[in-house]
């Protein structure tokens, strides 16, 4: 999926808007003591990740992450020799299918697809010549990945991902607030 410059600029403003449901996963990969961290350095993800068509980087996302890291008392440095840890981030964009059924359901029959029905009162499946009552639509999903390495040894210490639906129709004034919320949520998972 190729993105034009205009699409990427628009997406920067809209990336994590509408984050009603944030799916966060994290893994601590070492016994590293994060309470000793004072400094961090941003490093770029490997070229094979950066060069993929669905990878997205944004100064606004990184700025939101920086603000939350500073809230932990961590200071950004520009040289590896001064850093306790190194941090990589990137965003993957994808489209997914979602399905919804009818707003009202009698409870007697619910059509799935192709005319197959389940009769709740009889507890059995059957076939009906009617149309499916499921609606399919495509949604955009952004997955923010954050990786932390020990700066001097390169040992991977922690990995976190946050997945959320991207809703482009929200007002622009909500975007900074939502980016802050996303950054706070994933940074809060670091031990």
Protein Blocks (a to p, Z undefined) as FASTA:
>chain_A
ZZdfklmmmmmmmmmgoilbacdddddfbfcdfklpmbdcdddddfklmmpmkbccdfkl
mmmmmmmmmmnopacdfbfklpmbdcdddddddddddddddfbdghlaccfeehiacdfk
lopacddfbdcfbdcddddddddddddddfklopafbdcdddddddfkbcfklmmmmmmm
mmmmmmmmpZZ
